[in-house]
Amino acid sequence: MQCLILAAGYATRLYPLTENFPKPLLKVGEKAILDWLIDDLDQTGIIDEYIVVTNHKFANIFEEWSKGRFTIIDDGTTNNDNRLGAVRDIELGIRLKGVKDDLLVMAGDNLLSFSLKEYLDYFQEKGTTCIMRFYEPDLAKLHKTGVVEVDADGRILSMEEKPAEPKSHWCCPPFYIYRKEDLPLVDKGIKDGCGTDAPGSFIAWLCIQTPVHAWEMPGRRYDIGNLDSYKEVQRIFEAF
């Protein structure tokens, strides 16, 4: 399995920390945010290659951090106004790297209180493209994220990004495993008009075309969206 990491955002809500530095490489404890995720995945022994899709502004910084360990793809954008959007960055990474294996796609700026090993096992069990889900009781937060309906087996019945009227309380963090057979559908989804800004927009389109399952997270996901949340995550992870 290969892993594609989305790291092309500009994190304007974290300025001045991220004005000239990428959010996924901010330190939490002794490690960069992204290193927490990669270290966990390395322990599973399942990931053969990492591909980081970033923007032109931060490409050199990622190259220096990588030290040749990973493939760094520059999507050519320079600011928040001309960014490609997550789905187009995924398509770019698949196309330029010629990805043909099952593919874990994840945002590089989230932290988890649990290992991704069980999620990878769930994907193998289901044999379909899979996403993650967690229960969100706060209606206001549901309006700002992807929301799914699922059946008793975890198969997605519907998904919508930032719904005005959420159909459930199941939220979707930006962690997806595409089975290799579904990789060509990313380009097709874009051509069919699926949304391209949020990565879940493709899944909303895909689940209508083919079965997609949603794994329930066993712990917490920390989305570092502003300075307060960054300080809170630093406090939580200083114990690790």
Secondary structure, DSSP 8 states (H G I E B T S, - for coil): -EEEEEE----GGGTTTTSSS-GGGSEETTEEHHHHHHHHHHHHT---EEEEEE-TTTHHHHHHHHTTSSEEEE----STTS---HHHHHHHHHHHHT--S-EEEEETTEEESS-SHHHHHHHHHH-SEEEEEEE---HHHHTTSEEEEE-TT-BEEEEEES-SS-S-SEEE-SEEEE-GGGTHHHHHHHHTT---SSTHHHHHHHHHHS-EEEEE-SS-EEE--SHHHHHHHHHHHTT-
